[in-house]
Amino acid sequence: MIRRVFVDSEWTAAPWSSDSDLLWIGLADEEGRSWCGLAADALVAPANQQYVADLLALITPDVPRLARADLATAVRDFCGRVDEFWAWIPSLESFAAWSRLGDAAPDVYQRCRDIDLRMLRGLVTPWPDGWPTRLHDLNAAALATGVPLPPRAKNHLHPRVHAQWNQQLFGLIRVAGGTGEA
């Protein structure tokens, strides 16, 4: 059986910035397990203070605050033997509107579209043998199967909540007969 892990991450700065690093990661799997953790030693870029403050307001007491090495260990433990990583990848149009990068948006989008996997790979070093190096796109898979998106929770920016939403969307894609591949 294929083991899929659904990923969401939040960052210390915009993903195209040299100051961007992992702040918070959320994971979910098809068995209904989920986990998230906060990088307690992350340095937040000054220009990103308000965005991060808004994110941190979503943290509940059960979210572990871990040093980077401990966060990496917890991610390895959760993922175990993983065959596929999945995440919501926005369309170029929605990325361009969100980023407000104008004409630079298409180039930046190509560099940043797999930011969740890049943040994961930056955290978990060395990358475990057998772990996938590709991120599967839930947005493209949902569009390919015509699946309507499930409603987003009020706290959808919480990485655990978003990872669980990703898992729920994948389930809808499977029920609709999609392979999950886009």
N, C-alpha and C positions, 0 to 999 in steps of 0.2 A: 504494500500500500504506500502511496506517495504521501510524504509528510510535508504539509504546507504551513508556512508561518507567515502571518500577515503583520506588516510593519508600519509604524508611523513614528516620525521623529519631529522634534522641535529643536531649534538652533539658537545659538547665542547671537547670531547676526543673520542677515539675509544670506541665502545659500550661495550666492555668487560672490560674496564678500570674502576677502582674505581673513577676516575675523570670525568667520563662521565655523562653529564647532558644535558638537552634540551637547544639548542641554538636557533633553528628556527623551526617552524612548518607550514606546508601547508595543507589545507583541501579543498576538492571539493565534490560536491554532484551530483546526477543524473539530477537535474534541471538546471545544468550549473553554479551554484553559486560557487565561490571559495574565499578563504581568506588565508592569512598567516600573521604571526607575529614573531618578533624577541624578544627573552628574553634579555632585555636591561641590566639586572643585572646578567647575566650568567658570570661565571668565566672560562676562557679558560685555559686549561692545557698547560704549556709551550711547551711540546713536540708536541702539536697540533696547534701551532701558525700559521704555514704556511698554513696548510689545511683550518683553519678557515679564514685566510686572503683571500684565494682564494674564499671561499664561500661568504664572506662579499662583495667581488667585484661584486657579482651578485645582491646585494640589490639595488632596485630601490627606489626613494623617497617616493613612496606610501606605502612602507612596514612599518607598525607601529612598533615602538620600545617601548615595554611595560614592566613594572615591572612584575614579575612572577604572582602576584595575579591578575593583570589586564589582563595578557595573558590568565590565566585560565578562567576568566569571559568571555573573547571574544570567547574562544573555546567552552565553555558551550552554549553561545548564538548562535554560528554558528551551532553547532551540534543539539541543541534542543532535540527533541525526536528522537533518533537514534536507529535503529534495528541491523545494521551491520557495522563494521569497516572493510575496505579493504585496503591492501597495497601490494606493490611488495616485495616479499620475494625472495632473490636470492637463487639459488640452492647451495647445499653444495660445489660443485666444483667451482662455481664462487666466493663464499665467501672465500674459501680456497686460491684461487689465489689472491684475493684482500687483504685479511688479512695478508698473508705471515706468518701464525702461524704454518705451518708444521703439525706435528702429533697432535698438540693440536686443530687444526681447527674443527674436528667433535664435540668435547665436547663444545667448545666455541660457535659453530654454534647453537647447541641445546639450549644453554642459551640465545643467542642473536637474534635468528631468528625472534622473534616478538618485536624487539626493538621499532618500531613505537608505538605499543600499550603500551609498558612499559613506554616510555617517556610520552605518553598521560596520563597514569594512575598516573605517578609521578607528573604531573602538576595539574591535576584536582582532588583535594582531598577536601572533601570526594568524592568518585566516585558516580555519580548520580544513584539513584535507577532506574532500568530498562535499564541502558546502558549495552551493551554487554561486556563480559570479554574475548572474543575470537577475534582474528584477522584472517580474511579470506585472503587466499593467491592467488593473481592475477596471479603470475607466474605459479603455479600449475593448475589453472583454464584455463589459455591460452594453456598450454601443453595438457590438457585433451581434449580440443575442437579443437586443431590443428590450432588455430588462429595465423596468423603471427603478430608479434609485430609492432605497428605503429612506424614510425621514431621518434627518440628522438630529441628534440629541442637542439640547441647549448648550451642553458643555463639550461639543464635538471637537474642540481643539485639544482636549485632554488626550494624550497619545493612547492610553489604554482604551478609552471610549472610541477613538477613531480606528484603532486596530480591530476592535470588536465589530465596528460598523463594516470595515473591510471584509471581515470573515462572514458577516451576514450577507453582504452583497455577493460574495463568491458563492454562497449557498444558493442564492436566487439564480445566479448564472447557471449553476449545475442543474437545478430543477428545470430551468428553461431549455435544457438540452445542450447548453454550451460546454465546450471543452475547457473553458477558462483560458484558452490561448487566443491571443489577438494578433 
